[in-house]
């Protein structure tokens, strides 16, 4: 049984979602506002958080920001259809994915299952003895540290994983599908907007001029490539 923290201020929608998730076998804790969500998180870390951004008390963006300071728990943003600004904001604050309202029950449940699988600890290979380095960007995988031209930068988990994959394949073009499969999992059911936002966030941190990247390049019609010095 997985622990789901559902944060939604609409009573009718919250009750309906809680019912669906419990029927699926999840243990659901529900919160109607930001302070209640933070209290529930502090009491017990869930396996996944479903988070509406428009909340009373403390809004969803601030909830996401505070949770991310403490945990890499998967966060799925619940947002209105075509609310692109909300989607981008949520992803930039560290959310892993989003679901647009109205959504189908199979889609929601599939994304929750996928997020929970991605969030569970997996056996990993022995850490790399040396940092991964290319074009002035260095990644110490064992210590979860990243530096750009010798200056340490902070990377959320998904950005770190994406940069690690690009550095391991420096000089080689990786397709969008390869990047999504390796970082978000082959069972990921969302679109590629999530990848685009994370690439943009990475460029803002590793490029001298993000508008004209020279380290993390777009391979038109294919995907992305990290330059190899």
TAUR-V884583 format. One record per run of one state. SS is the DSSP state (alpha for helix, beta for strand, coil for the rest). FROM is the first residue (numbers start at 1). TO is the last residue. If there is no record, write none. Layout:
SS|FROM|TO ; SS|FROM|TO
This chain:
coil|1|2 ; beta|3|7 ; coil|8|10 ; alpha|11|23 ; coil|24|26 ; beta|27|31 ; coil|32|33 ; alpha|34|43 ; coil|44|47 ; beta|48|52 ; coil|53|59 ; alpha|60|70 ; coil|71|73 ; beta|74|80 ; coil|81|83 ; alpha|84|92 ; coil|93|96 ; beta|97|101 ; coil|102|104 ; alpha|105|119 ; coil|120|131 ; beta|132|134 ; coil|135|136 ; beta|137|140 ; coil|141|144 ; beta|145|148 ; coil|149|150 ; beta|151|153 ; coil|154|156 ; alpha|157|168 ; coil|169|172 ; beta|173|175 ; alpha|176|184 ; coil|185|192 ; alpha|193|206 ; coil|207|209 ; alpha|210|212 ; coil|213|215 ; beta|216|219 ; coil|220|222 ; beta|223|226 ; coil|227|229
